[in-house]
Amino acid sequence: MNTTREDRLSAFEELYAAHGERLKSIAFNLLRSRVDAEDAVQEAFLKAFRSWEGFKGEAGAFTWLYRILVNACLDEGRRRSRRREEPEPEDPMPREAPRENDHPLRLALDKALGQIHHRPRAVFVLAEVEGFTHREIAEMLGIPEGTSKHDLFEAKNALRRLLRPVAETRA
C-alpha cells in the first residue's frame, strides 16, 4: 500500500481511537501488568506503523494490529519465562500489587492463568475474556482454528485442575 507518512499517521490515530482501549485490555489480561500492557500496545503500534507497507489488506487492519499485539505479548511472556530460569535478584519488586477489593477467586484465577502455557492462556483470554471467535483467534495467532479450539479446551482443563483446591476450601 503506497501511502504518505501523514496518511499513515492519520490512519493509526483512527485505529488507536477505535481500538486502543480494547488492545490495552487484551494486553493486560495476557501480561497481568498495566505497565507491560501499555508498553506492549505502544510496541504493537510502532511495529505496525513501521511495517505498514507490508500490510497486504487480506485481513482487516484491526485484526492485523491485534495479531501484532498478541505476538508482542507472547514474546514478552517468553522473555519472562527465560528470566524466571535465571536467579532472582534479592528483594525483587512486585509487578503489580493485588487490590484490596479483589475477590479471592479472582486472585486465584489470575494466579492460575499465570501457570498456564502462553498460547493456551492467550486463546483463553481472547475467547473467554475478550469474546473473539476461534476464527479471529486463529487469524491473530497464526494457528489453525482447530488448534485454537484445542488450546481453549486445554486451558479450561488446566484452570479446573489448578482452581479445584481453591473451590474445595471455599465449600
C-alpha positions in Angstrom: 0.0 0.0 0.0 1.5 3.3 -1.0 0.6 6.0 1.4 2.2 9.1 2.7 3.5 9.3 6.2 0.7 11.7 7.1 -1.9 9.3 5.8 -0.4 6.5 7.9 -0.3 8.7 11.0 -4.0 9.7 10.5 -4.9 6.0 9.9 -3.1 4.9 13.1 -4.7 7.7 15.1 -8.1 6.4 14.0 -7.1 2.8 14.8 -5.9 3.8 18.2 -9.0 5.8 19.0 -11.2 2.9 17.9 -9.3 0.0 19.4 -6.7 1.3 21.9 -8.7 0.5 25.0 -9.5 -3.0 23.8 -5.9 -3.6 22.9 -4.8 -2.5 26.4 -7.4 -4.8 27.9 -6.1 -7.8 25.9 -2.5 -7.0 26.7 -3.3 -6.6 30.4 -5.2 -9.9 30.5 -2.3 -11.6 28.8 0.5 -10.0 30.7 -1.2 -9.2 34.0 0.6 -5.9 34.4 -0.7 -2.4 33.4 2.7 -1.1 32.7 3.7 -4.0 30.5 0.3 -3.8 28.7 0.7 -0.2 27.9 4.3 -0.9 26.6 3.0 -3.8 24.5 0.3 -1.7 22.9 2.8 1.1 22.2 5.2 -1.5 20.7 2.5 -3.0 18.6 1.5 0.3 17.1 5.1 1.1 16.5 5.7 -2.2 14.7 2.6 -1.8 12.7 3.5 1.7 11.7 6.9 0.6 10.6 5.6 -2.4 8.6 2.6 -0.7 7.1 4.0 -1.2 3.6 4.0 -4.9 4.1 0.3 -5.0 5.1 -1.5 -6.8 2.3 -5.0 -5.9 3.3 -6.1 -9.6 3.3 -7.4 -9.1 6.9 -8.9 -6.1 8.5 -6.4 -3.5 9.8 -7.6 -4.1 13.3 -7.1 -7.9 13.0 -3.6 -7.3 11.7 -2.9 -5.0 14.6 -4.4 -7.4 17.2 -2.1 -10.1 15.8 0.9 -7.9 16.2 -0.1 -7.1 19.8 -0.7 -10.7 20.7 2.6 -11.7 19.3 4.3 -8.9 21.3 2.6 -10.2 24.4 3.6 -13.8 23.7 7.2 -12.6 23.2 7.1 -10.8 26.5 5.8 -13.9 28.2 8.6 -16.0 26.8 11.1 -13.4 27.9 9.7 -13.5 31.4 9.9 -17.3 31.4 13.6 -17.2 30.5 14.2 -14.6 33.2 12.5 -16.8 35.8 15.0 -19.5 35.0 17.8 -17.1 35.9 18.5 -16.4 39.6 16.1 -13.8 41.1 17.7 -10.6 42.3 17.4 -10.0 46.0 14.3 -8.3 47.1 12.5 -8.2 43.7 9.9 -5.6 43.2 6.4 -7.0 42.6 4.9 -6.2 39.2 1.6 -5.1 40.5 0.1 -5.4 44.0 -3.3 -7.0 44.3 -6.0 -4.6 45.0 -7.7 -4.8 48.4 -11.2 -5.2 46.9 -10.2 -8.1 44.6 -12.2 -11.2 45.2 -10.1 -14.1 46.4 -11.4 -16.2 43.5 -10.4 -13.5 41.0 -6.9 -13.5 42.6 -6.8 -17.3 42.4 -7.9 -17.2 38.7 -5.2 -14.7 37.9 -2.5 -16.8 39.6 -3.8 -19.9 37.8 -3.7 -18.2 34.4 -0.1 -17.3 35.1 0.7 -21.0 35.4 -0.7 -21.9 32.0 1.5 -22.1 28.9 1.5 -18.9 26.9 -0.5 -19.9 23.8 -3.4 -21.7 25.6 -3.6 -18.7 28.0 -3.7 -16.3 25.1 -6.5 -18.4 23.5 -8.4 -18.5 26.8 -8.1 -14.7 27.3 -9.1 -13.9 23.7 -12.0 -16.3 23.7 -13.4 -16.1 27.2 -12.5 -12.6 28.3 -12.3 -10.6 25.1 -15.1 -12.5 23.2 -13.2 -13.3 20.0 -14.3 -16.2 17.8 -12.0 -19.1 17.1 -11.6 -17.9 13.5 -10.5 -14.5 14.7 -8.1 -16.0 17.3 -6.6 -18.4 14.7 -6.0 -15.4 12.4 -4.4 -13.3 15.2 -2.2 -16.1 16.5 -1.4 -17.6 13.1 -2.7 -21.0 14.1 -5.4 -23.3 12.6 -8.9 -22.8 14.0 -8.9 -26.4 15.4 -5.7 -25.6 17.3 -7.5 -22.6 18.9 -10.3 -24.8 20.0 -7.9 -27.4 21.4 -5.9 -24.8 23.2 -9.1 -23.4 24.8 -10.1 -26.9 25.9 -6.6 -27.5 27.4 -6.6 -24.1 29.2 -10.0 -24.7 30.7 -8.9 -28.2 31.9 -5.7 -26.7 33.4 -7.8 -24.0 35.2 -10.2 -26.6 36.6 -7.3 -28.6 37.9 -5.5 -25.5 39.3 -8.6 -24.0 40.9 -10.1 -27.2 42.3 -8.2 -26.8 45.7 -9.4 -23.2 45.9 -13.0 -24.2 45.3 -12.8 -27.0 47.8 -11.5 -24.7 50.6 -14.4 -22.3 49.9 -17.1 -25.0 50.0 
